[in-house]
Amino acid sequence: MECSEEGKTILGTYVLREEANVWLKNAKMRLGPGGIAIPWEMFK
């Protein structure tokens, strides 16, 4: 299947955005009231 560079960029952006949204949703649940704090060191 052929895909233009613009199409690849759009698809890649969409996939990354969705992955980030899932991560943020999960992080908010953990960091919410009574959640576990995640220190910056874990992200390095």
PDBQT receptor file of N, H, CA, C and O in Angstrom, charges set to zero:
ATOM      1  N   MET A   1       0.844  -1.171   0.000  1.00  0.00    +0.000 N 
ATOM      2  CA  MET A   1       0.000   0.000   0.000  1.00  0.00    +0.000 C 
ATOM      3  C   MET A   1       0.894   1.240   0.000  1.00  0.00    +0.000 C 
ATOM      4  O   MET A   1       1.775   1.382   0.848  1.00  0.00    +0.000 OA
ATOM      5  N   GLU A   2       0.665   2.100  -0.925  1.00  0.00    +0.000 N 
ATOM      6  H   GLU A   2      -0.051   1.985  -1.613  1.00  0.00    +0.000 HD
ATOM      7  CA  GLU A   2       1.428   3.342  -1.026  1.00  0.00    +0.000 C 
ATOM      8  C   GLU A   2       0.798   4.409  -0.132  1.00  0.00    +0.000 C 
ATOM      9  O   GLU A   2      -0.419   4.471   0.044  1.00  0.00    +0.000 OA
ATOM     10  N   CYS A   3       1.661   5.233   0.417  1.00  0.00    +0.000 N 
ATOM     11  H   CYS A   3       2.649   5.183   0.274  1.00  0.00    +0.000 HD
ATOM     12  CA  CYS A   3       1.199   6.319   1.282  1.00  0.00    +0.000 C 
ATOM     13  C   CYS A   3       2.143   7.504   1.084  1.00  0.00    +0.000 C 
ATOM     14  O   CYS A   3       3.363   7.346   1.092  1.00  0.00    +0.000 OA
ATOM     15  N   SER A   4       1.571   8.677   0.910  1.00  0.00    +0.000 N 
ATOM     16  H   SER A   4       0.579   8.805   0.904  1.00  0.00    +0.000 HD
ATOM     17  CA  SER A   4       2.401   9.866   0.716  1.00  0.00    +0.000 C 
ATOM     18  C   SER A   4       3.119  10.224   2.015  1.00  0.00    +0.000 C 
ATOM     19  O   SER A   4       2.736   9.776   3.096  1.00  0.00    +0.000 OA
ATOM     20  N   GLU A   5       4.150  11.025   1.893  1.00  0.00    +0.000 N 
ATOM     21  H   GLU A   5       4.462  11.388   1.015  1.00  0.00    +0.000 HD
ATOM     22  CA  GLU A   5       4.873  11.483   3.083  1.00  0.00    +0.000 C 
ATOM     23  C   GLU A   5       3.940  12.270   3.997  1.00  0.00    +0.000 C 
ATOM     24  O   GLU A   5       4.017  12.157   5.221  1.00  0.00    +0.000 OA
ATOM     25  N   GLU A   6       3.065  13.064   3.401  1.00  0.00    +0.000 N 
ATOM     26  H   GLU A   6       3.002  13.156   2.407  1.00  0.00    +0.000 HD
ATOM     27  CA  GLU A   6       2.103  13.830   4.200  1.00  0.00    +0.000 C 
ATOM     28  C   GLU A   6       1.163  12.888   4.947  1.00  0.00    +0.000 C 
ATOM     29  O   GLU A   6       0.854  13.109   6.118  1.00  0.00    +0.000 OA
ATOM     30  N   GLY A   7       0.713  11.847   4.269  1.00  0.00    +0.000 N 
ATOM     31  H   GLY A   7       0.964  11.667   3.318  1.00  0.00    +0.000 HD
ATOM     32  CA  GLY A   7      -0.159  10.860   4.906  1.00  0.00    +0.000 C 
ATOM     33  C   GLY A   7       0.533  10.144   6.051  1.00  0.00    +0.000 C 
ATOM     34  O   GLY A   7      -0.068   9.903   7.098  1.00  0.00    +0.000 OA
ATOM     35  N   LYS A   8       1.804   9.802   5.847  1.00  0.00    +0.000 N 
ATOM     36  H   LYS A   8       2.292   9.997   4.996  1.00  0.00    +0.000 HD
ATOM     37  CA  LYS A   8       2.581   9.148   6.909  1.00  0.00    +0.000 C 
ATOM     38  C   LYS A   8       2.713  10.063   8.120  1.00  0.00    +0.000 C 
ATOM     39  O   LYS A   8       2.606   9.617   9.262  1.00  0.00    +0.000 OA
ATOM     40  N   THR A   9       2.945  11.339   7.862  1.00  0.00    +0.000 N 
ATOM     41  H   THR A   9       3.032  11.702   6.934  1.00  0.00    +0.000 HD
ATOM     42  CA  THR A   9       3.086  12.312   8.945  1.00  0.00    +0.000 C 
ATOM     43  C   THR A   9       1.783  12.453   9.718  1.00  0.00    +0.000 C 
ATOM     44  O   THR A   9       1.784  12.482  10.949  1.00  0.00    +0.000 OA
ATOM     45  N   ILE A  10       0.684  12.540   9.004  1.00  0.00    +0.000 N 
ATOM     46  H   ILE A  10       0.683  12.516   8.005  1.00  0.00    +0.000 HD
ATOM     47  CA  ILE A  10      -0.625  12.677   9.649  1.00  0.00    +0.000 C 
ATOM     48  C   ILE A  10      -0.935  11.442  10.491  1.00  0.00    +0.000 C 
ATOM     49  O   ILE A  10      -1.379  11.561  11.633  1.00  0.00    +0.000 OA
ATOM     50  N   LEU A  11      -0.704  10.262   9.931  1.00  0.00    +0.000 N 
ATOM     51  H   LEU A  11      -0.343  10.164   9.003  1.00  0.00    +0.000 HD
ATOM     52  CA  LEU A  11      -0.964   9.023  10.663  1.00  0.00    +0.000 C 
ATOM     53  C   LEU A  11      -0.057   8.907  11.886  1.00  0.00    +0.000 C 
ATOM     54  O   LEU A  11      -0.517   8.550  12.971  1.00  0.00    +0.000 OA
ATOM     55  N   GLY A  12       1.221   9.206  11.716  1.00  0.00    +0.000 N 
ATOM     56  H   GLY A  12       1.595   9.497  10.835  1.00  0.00    +0.000 HD
ATOM     57  CA  GLY A  12       2.160   9.140  12.834  1.00  0.00    +0.000 C 
ATOM     58  C   GLY A  12       1.776  10.080  13.955  1.00  0.00    +0.000 C 
ATOM     59  O   GLY A  12       1.860   9.725  15.131  1.00  0.00    +0.000 OA
ATOM     60  N   THR A  13       1.354  11.281  13.593  1.00  0.00    +0.000 N 
ATOM     61  H   THR A  13       1.286  11.570  12.638  1.00  0.00    +0.000 HD
ATOM     62  CA  THR A  13       0.924  12.266  14.585  1.00  0.00    +0.000 C 
ATOM     63  C   THR A  13      -0.296  11.767  15.341  1.00  0.00    +0.000 C 
ATOM     64  O   THR A  13      -0.377  11.900  16.562  1.00  0.00    +0.000 OA
ATOM     65  N   TYR A  14      -1.240  11.195  14.613  1.00  0.00    +0.000 N 
ATOM     66  H   TYR A  14      -1.174  11.087  13.621  1.00  0.00    +0.000 HD
ATOM     67  CA  TYR A  14      -2.451  10.661  15.240  1.00  0.00    +0.000 C 
ATOM     68  C   TYR A  14      -2.105   9.548  16.231  1.00  0.00    +0.000 C 
ATOM     69  O   TYR A  14      -2.601   9.542  17.358  1.00  0.00    +0.000 OA
ATOM     70  N   VAL A  15      -1.260   8.615  15.813  1.00  0.00    +0.000 N 
ATOM     71  H   VAL A  15      -0.857   8.620  14.897  1.00  0.00    +0.000 HD
ATOM     72  CA  VAL A  15      -0.892   7.487  16.674  1.00  0.00    +0.000 C 
ATOM     73  C   VAL A  15      -0.193   7.987  17.935  1.00  0.00    +0.000 C 
ATOM     74  O   VAL A  15      -0.519   7.551  19.039  1.00  0.00    +0.000 OA
ATOM     75  N   LEU A  16       0.761   8.892  17.779  1.00  0.00    +0.000 N 
ATOM     76  H   LEU A  16       1.026   9.246  16.882  1.00  0.00    +0.000 HD
ATOM     77  CA  LEU A  16       1.473   9.423  18.945  1.00  0.00    +0.000 C 
ATOM     78  C   LEU A  16       0.535  10.171  19.885  1.00  0.00    +0.000 C 
ATOM     79  O   LEU A  16       0.654  10.052  21.105  1.00  0.00    +0.000 OA
ATOM     80  N   ARG A  17      -0.390  10.935  19.328  1.00  0.00    +0.000 N 
ATOM     81  H   ARG A  17      -0.487  11.031  18.338  1.00  0.00    +0.000 HD
ATOM     82  CA  ARG A  17      -1.340  11.690  20.151  1.00  0.00    +0.000 C 
ATOM     83  C   ARG A  17      -2.213  10.733  20.959  1.00  0.00    +0.000 C 
ATOM     84  O   ARG A  17      -2.439  10.947  22.150  1.00  0.00    +0.000 OA
ATOM     85  N   GLU A  18      -2.699   9.683  20.310  1.00  0.00    +0.000 N 
ATOM     86  H   GLU A  18      -2.515   9.509  19.342  1.00  0.00    +0.000 HD
ATOM     87  CA  GLU A  18      -3.540   8.719  21.013  1.00  0.00    +0.000 C 
ATOM     88  C   GLU A  18      -2.764   8.001  22.114  1.00  0.00    +0.000 C 
ATOM     89  O   GLU A  18      -3.288   7.797  23.209  1.00  0.00    +0.000 OA
ATOM     90  N   GLU A  19      -1.520   7.619  21.832  1.00  0.00    +0.000 N 
ATOM     91  H   GLU A  19      -1.094   7.785  20.943  1.00  0.00    +0.000 HD
ATOM     92  CA  GLU A  19      -0.691   6.977  22.854  1.00  0.00    +0.000 C 
ATOM     93  C   GLU A  19      -0.471   7.918  24.034  1.00  0.00    +0.000 C 
ATOM     94  O   GLU A  19      -0.521   7.494  25.188  1.00  0.00    +0.000 OA
ATOM     95  N   ALA A  20      -0.228   9.196  23.744  1.00  0.00    +0.000 N 
ATOM     96  H   ALA A  20      -0.187   9.540  22.806  1.00  0.00    +0.000 HD
ATOM     97  CA  ALA A  20      -0.027  10.182  24.809  1.00  0.00    +0.000 C 
ATOM     98  C   ALA A  20      -1.303  10.360  25.626  1.00  0.00    +0.000 C 
ATOM     99  O   ALA A  20      -1.239  10.502  26.847  1.00  0.00    +0.000 OA
ATOM    100  N   ASN A  21      -2.455  10.353  24.970  1.00  0.00    +0.000 N 
ATOM    101  H   ASN A  21      -2.507  10.237  23.978  1.00  0.00    +0.000 HD
ATOM    102  CA  ASN A  21      -3.724  10.493  25.687  1.00  0.00    +0.000 C 
ATOM    103  C   ASN A  21      -3.967   9.315  26.622  1.00  0.00    +0.000 C 
ATOM    104  O   ASN A  21      -4.428   9.503  27.748  1.00  0.00    +0.000 OA
ATOM    105  N   VAL A  22      -3.662   8.109  26.167  1.00  0.00    +0.000 N 
ATOM    106  H   VAL A  22      -3.288   7.957  25.253  1.00  0.00    +0.000 HD
ATOM    107  CA  VAL A  22      -3.813   6.919  27.013  1.00  0.00    +0.000 C 
ATOM    108  C   VAL A  22      -2.866   7.009  28.204  1.00  0.00    +0.000 C 
ATOM    109  O   VAL A  22      -3.258   6.731  29.338  1.00  0.00    +0.000 OA
ATOM    110  N   TRP A  23      -1.621   7.397  27.946  1.00  0.00    +0.000 N 
ATOM    111  H   TRP A  23      -1.303   7.623  27.025  1.00  0.00    +0.000 HD
ATOM    112  CA  TRP A  23      -0.644   7.527  29.033  1.00  0.00    +0.000 C 
ATOM    113  C   TRP A  23      -1.109   8.556  30.059  1.00  0.00    +0.000 C 
ATOM    114  O   TRP A  23      -1.050   8.306  31.263  1.00  0.00    +0.000 OA
ATOM    115  N   LEU A  24      -1.571   9.712  29.583  1.00  0.00    +0.000 N 
ATOM    116  H   LEU A  24      -1.619   9.915  28.605  1.00  0.00    +0.000 HD
ATOM    117  CA  LEU A  24      -2.006  10.773  30.487  1.00  0.00    +0.000 C 
ATOM    118  C   LEU A  24      -3.201  10.331  31.321  1.00  0.00    +0.000 C 
ATOM    119  O   LEU A  24      -3.260  10.606  32.519  1.00  0.00    +0.000 OA
ATOM    120  N   LYS A  25      -4.148   9.654  30.697  1.00  0.00    +0.000 N 
ATOM    121  H   LYS A  25      -4.100   9.430  29.723  1.00  0.00    +0.000 HD
ATOM    122  CA  LYS A  25      -5.316   9.157  31.426  1.00  0.00    +0.000 C 
ATOM    123  C   LYS A  25      -4.878   8.221  32.551  1.00  0.00    +0.000 C 
ATOM    124  O   LYS A  25      -5.355   8.341  33.679  1.00  0.00    +0.000 OA
ATOM    125  N   ASN A  26      -3.980   7.297  32.251  1.00  0.00    +0.000 N 
ATOM    126  H   ASN A  26      -3.593   7.200  31.335  1.00  0.00    +0.000 HD
ATOM    127  CA  ASN A  26      -3.487   6.365  33.267  1.00  0.00    +0.000 C 
ATOM    128  C   ASN A  26      -2.685   7.082  34.350  1.00  0.00    +0.000 C 
ATOM    129  O   ASN A  26      -2.816   6.764  35.532  1.00  0.00    +0.000 OA
ATOM    130  N   ALA A  27      -1.860   8.041  33.953  1.00  0.00    +0.000 N 
ATOM    131  H   ALA A  27      -1.754   8.299  32.993  1.00  0.00    +0.000 HD
ATOM    132  CA  ALA A  27      -1.069   8.790  34.929  1.00  0.00    +0.000 C 
ATOM    133  C   ALA A  27      -1.975   9.584  35.861  1.00  0.00    +0.000 C 
ATOM    134  O   ALA A  27      -1.714   9.654  37.062  1.00  0.00    +0.000 OA
ATOM    135  N   LYS A  28      -3.027  10.179  35.330  1.00  0.00    +0.000 N 
ATOM    136  H   LYS A  28      -3.239  10.122  34.354  1.00  0.00    +0.000 HD
ATOM    137  CA  LYS A  28      -3.961  10.950  36.161  1.00  0.00    +0.000 C 
ATOM    138  C   LYS A  28      -4.644  10.054  37.186  1.00  0.00    +0.000 C 
ATOM    139  O   LYS A  28      -4.867  10.468  38.324  1.00  0.00    +0.000 OA
ATOM    140  N   MET A  29      -4.977   8.825  36.787  1.00  0.00    +0.000 N 
ATOM    141  H   MET A  29      -4.796   8.489  35.863  1.00  0.00    +0.000 HD
ATOM    142  CA  MET A  29      -5.609   7.905  37.738  1.00  0.00    +0.000 C 
ATOM    143  C   MET A  29      -4.649   7.562  38.872  1.00  0.00    +0.000 C 
ATOM    144  O   MET A  29      -5.062   7.465  40.028  1.00  0.00    +0.000 OA
ATOM    145  N   ARG A  30      -3.376   7.377  38.550  1.00  0.00    +0.000 N 
ATOM    146  H   ARG A  30      -3.040   7.456  37.612  1.00  0.00    +0.000 HD
ATOM    147  CA  ARG A  30      -2.389   7.043  39.579  1.00  0.00    +0.000 C 
ATOM    148  C   ARG A  30      -2.042   8.242  40.441  1.00  0.00    +0.000 C 
ATOM    149  O   ARG A  30      -1.761   8.092  41.630  1.00  0.00    +0.000 OA
ATOM    150  N   LEU A  31      -2.058   9.429  39.853  1.00  0.00    +0.000 N 
ATOM    151  H   LEU A  31      -2.285   9.551  38.887  1.00  0.00    +0.000 HD
ATOM    152  CA  LEU A  31      -1.653  10.630  40.576  1.00  0.00    +0.000 C 
ATOM    153  C   LEU A  31      -2.812  11.327  41.272  1.00  0.00    +0.000 C 
ATOM    154  O   LEU A  31      -2.610  12.306  41.991  1.00  0.00    +0.000 OA
ATOM    155  N   GLY A  32      -4.015  10.830  41.063  1.00  0.00    +0.000 N 
ATOM    156  H   GLY A  32      -4.179  10.035  40.479  1.00  0.00    +0.000 HD
ATOM    157  CA  GLY A  32      -5.186  11.441  41.667  1.00  0.00    +0.000 C 
ATOM    158  C   GLY A  32      -5.173  11.294  43.179  1.00  0.00    +0.000 C 
ATOM    159  O   GLY A  32      -4.176  10.860  43.756  1.00  0.00    +0.000 OA
ATOM    160  N   PRO A  33      -6.272  11.651  43.821  1.00  0.00    +0.000 N 
ATOM    161  CA  PRO A  33      -6.352  11.540  45.281  1.00  0.00    +0.000 C 
ATOM    162  C   PRO A  33      -5.974  10.124  45.735  1.00  0.00    +0.000 C 
ATOM    163  O   PRO A  33      -6.581   9.138  45.318  1.00  0.00    +0.000 OA
ATOM    164  N   GLY A  34      -4.971  10.053  46.585  1.00  0.00    +0.000 N 
ATOM    165  H   GLY A  34      -4.477  10.854  46.924  1.00  0.00    +0.000 HD
ATOM    166  CA  GLY A  34      -4.509   8.761  47.073  1.00  0.00    +0.000 C 
ATOM    167  C   GLY A  34      -3.653   8.001  46.083  1.00  0.00    +0.000 C 
ATOM    168  O   GLY A  34      -3.281   6.857  46.344  1.00  0.00    +0.000 OA
ATOM    169  N   GLY A  35      -3.330   8.611  44.950  1.00  0.00    +0.000 N 
ATOM    170  H   GLY A  35      -3.631   9.541  44.738  1.00  0.00    +0.000 HD
ATOM    171  CA  GLY A  35      -2.518   7.946  43.930  1.00  0.00    +0.000 C 
ATOM    172  C   GLY A  35      -1.038   7.955  44.285  1.00  0.00    +0.000 C 
ATOM    173  O   GLY A  35      -0.620   8.544  45.282  1.00  0.00    +0.000 OA
ATOM    174  N   ILE A  36      -0.272   7.300  43.458  1.00  0.00    +0.000 N 
ATOM    175  H   ILE A  36      -0.611   6.822  42.648  1.00  0.00    +0.000 HD
ATOM    176  CA  ILE A  36       1.169   7.207  43.661  1.00  0.00    +0.000 C 
ATOM    177  C   ILE A  36       1.855   8.325  42.884  1.00  0.00    +0.000 C 
ATOM    178  O   ILE A  36       1.622   8.482  41.686  1.00  0.00    +0.000 OA
ATOM    179  N   ALA A  37       2.691   9.096  43.554  1.00  0.00    +0.000 N 
ATOM    180  H   ALA A  37       2.880   8.968  44.528  1.00  0.00    +0.000 HD
ATOM    181  CA  ALA A  37       3.456  10.146  42.880  1.00  0.00    +0.000 C 
ATOM    182  C   ALA A  37       4.582   9.505  42.074  1.00  0.00    +0.000 C 
ATOM    183  O   ALA A  37       5.258   8.598  42.558  1.00  0.00    +0.000 OA
ATOM    184  N   ILE A  38       4.780   9.972  40.858  1.00  0.00    +0.000 N 
ATOM    185  H   ILE A  38       4.230  10.710  40.464  1.00  0.00    +0.000 HD
ATOM    186  CA  ILE A  38       5.842   9.465  40.000  1.00  0.00    +0.000 C 
ATOM    187  C   ILE A  38       6.925  10.534  39.926  1.00  0.00    +0.000 C 
ATOM    188  O   ILE A  38       6.689  11.606  39.370  1.00  0.00    +0.000 OA
ATOM    189  N   PRO A  39       8.109  10.264  40.477  1.00  0.00    +0.000 N 
ATOM    190  CA  PRO A  39       9.173  11.272  40.451  1.00  0.00    +0.000 C 
ATOM    191  C   PRO A  39       9.748  11.458  39.047  1.00  0.00    +0.000 C 
ATOM    192  O   PRO A  39       9.708  10.551  38.216  1.00  0.00    +0.000 OA
ATOM    193  N   TRP A  40      10.276  12.641  38.808  1.00  0.00    +0.000 N 
ATOM    194  H   TRP A  40      10.309  13.378  39.483  1.00  0.00    +0.000 HD
ATOM    195  CA  TRP A  40      10.849  12.975  37.509  1.00  0.00    +0.000 C 
ATOM    196  C   TRP A  40      11.944  11.997  37.105  1.00  0.00    +0.000 C 
ATOM    197  O   TRP A  40      12.097  11.704  35.919  1.00  0.00    +0.000 OA
ATOM    198  N   GLU A  41      12.702  11.490  38.060  1.00  0.00    +0.000 N 
ATOM    199  H   GLU A  41      12.578  11.728  39.024  1.00  0.00    +0.000 HD
ATOM    200  CA  GLU A  41      13.814  10.578  37.779  1.00  0.00    +0.000 C 
ATOM    201  C   GLU A  41      13.352   9.343  37.000  1.00  0.00    +0.000 C 
ATOM    202  O   GLU A  41      14.125   8.785  36.222  1.00  0.00    +0.000 OA
ATOM    203  N   MET A  42      12.118   8.916  37.196  1.00  0.00    +0.000 N 
ATOM    204  H   MET A  42      11.490   9.370  37.828  1.00  0.00    +0.000 HD
ATOM    205  CA  MET A  42      11.617   7.734  36.496  1.00  0.00    +0.000 C 
ATOM    206  C   MET A  42      11.438   7.982  35.003  1.00  0.00    +0.000 C 
ATOM    207  O   MET A  42      11.408   7.032  34.220  1.00  0.00    +0.000 OA
ATOM    208  N   PHE A  43      11.319   9.238  34.598  1.00  0.00    +0.000 N 
ATOM    209  H   PHE A  43      11.343  10.009  35.234  1.00  0.00    +0.000 HD
ATOM    210  CA  PHE A  43      11.089   9.561  33.193  1.00  0.00    +0.000 C 
ATOM    211  C   PHE A  43      12.377   9.681  32.393  1.00  0.00    +0.000 C 
ATOM    212  O   PHE A  43      12.341   9.688  31.162  1.00  0.00    +0.000 OA
ATOM    213  N   LYS A  44      13.503   9.776  33.067  1.00  0.00    +0.000 N 
ATOM    214  H   LYS A  44      13.532   9.770  34.066  1.00  0.00    +0.000 HD
ATOM    215  CA  LYS A  44      14.775   9.956  32.366  1.00  0.00    +0.000 C 
ATOM    216  C   LYS A  44      15.227   8.686  31.711  1.00  0.00    +0.000 C 
ATOM    217  O   LYS A  44      16.281   8.659  31.076  1.00  0.00    +0.000 OA
TER     218      LYS A  44
